[in-house]
Amino acid sequence: MSIPSCTAAHLHTPNFSGDGRSSRSPRTSEKEAKERKVAGKADLSRKSDEGRTDEQIAKLAGVSRDTVRKSEIIEKEAPSEVKEAARKGEMSVNKAFKATRPPKEEKKPADTRIILPPPVA
């Protein structure tokens, strides 16, 4: 039986114990693990000075945030023909987005007229 190459390579590593753990790093205590977990927590009270990620991408690309959002939807949902046409520049991002997600039908406003009874003579 042959050993998979990734496993064979690890067997020649001096710190590999064979059970998936390094022989030099003993298990950490629960206290140490908790301290590491607390130390790794982000400070959520501080607000980001950099803004939204999609805004940053848009600024770098020289497009609007909406174009970035549409591009992400096209990448995830569009048929391959639409993606390819958009990549080649044969179709705009807006047209590719509309082909991916056709516009929803507009709802007609409800009839809010008040119908009064005919006047009494």
N, C-alpha and C positions, 0 to 999 in steps of 0.2 A: 504494500500500500504506500502510495507516495504522499508526502506532506505538502500541502499547498505552499506556494512560494512565500506568501506573506508570513506564514507560521514558521517556515524554515529559516527565514531571515531573522526572526525574533529569537530563535533558539541559539543563535550565535552571538546574541547580545549579552554582555557580561552581567547585566542586572536583571535578566529575565528569569523568573522562577518557574515558568511552565504553567502556572495557573492564571496567567493574565495580569498578574501584579508584579511590580518591580520588587526585587529582594531587598533593596536598600530603603524603601519607604514603608515602615510599619503602618498599620492602620492608625488613623488619627482617633483621638478620643472624641466623645460627643461634645465635650466642652470646647476643644480646639475647632471642631467642625462648626459649632455655633458661632464662635468668635470670627471665623473666616467668613461665614455667611453674613454676619452683621457688618463686618468691615467692607464687604463687597456691595452693600446696598447703595443705591444711588440716592443723592440728596434731591428728593422730589419737591422740596420747598422752593428750590431755585428755578426760576423760569429761564428757558433757553433764550439766549440773545440772538441766536442764529435764525430763528423762524422755522417755518414748516419745511420739511424736506422737499416736497414738490415745488415749493417756491424757490428753493436754492437751485434745484435742477433746472427749473425754467429760466432762472437768471443766467446760469452758465450756458444754456443752450440758446438763449436769446429768443425764447418763445414765452407764451403765457402759461400760467399754472393750469388753465383749463386744457390747453394742448397737451401738456404732460399727462394729465389725468386721462384724456381720451386715448393717448398713445398706450398707456398701461392697459386700458380696456381692450383696445385692438389687439395688443400682444397676447392677452389671455383668452379672448373670445372669438376673434375674427377667423373666418375660413382662411386657409393658406393662400388662396388666390388673392384675397383682399390684402393680406399682410405683404405679399410679394409686390403687388402693385404700389402699395404705399411706400415700401422700401426703395423701389426703383424711381419714385417720384412721379409715377403715372397717375396717382390718385392722391389727393390731399388728405391730411389727417382728418379733417372734418368729414369729407366724403366717405372715407374708410370707416369712420365712427358711425355715420348714418347707415352704412351698409351692414355694419355689425349689429347695431341696435336701432331698428327702424323707429321713427317717432311714434309715440303713443297717440292713440286717437283722442282728440279733444272731447271732453264731455260738454254737452250742451247745458247751459245753466237751467236750473229748475224753474218752472213757471211759478212766479211769485205773485201773480196778479190776484187781486181780491175781487171776486165776483159778487156783486150786490144783487139782491132781489129787485125785481122791477118795482118802480114806484107805485104806491097805492093811489088810485084816483079818487 
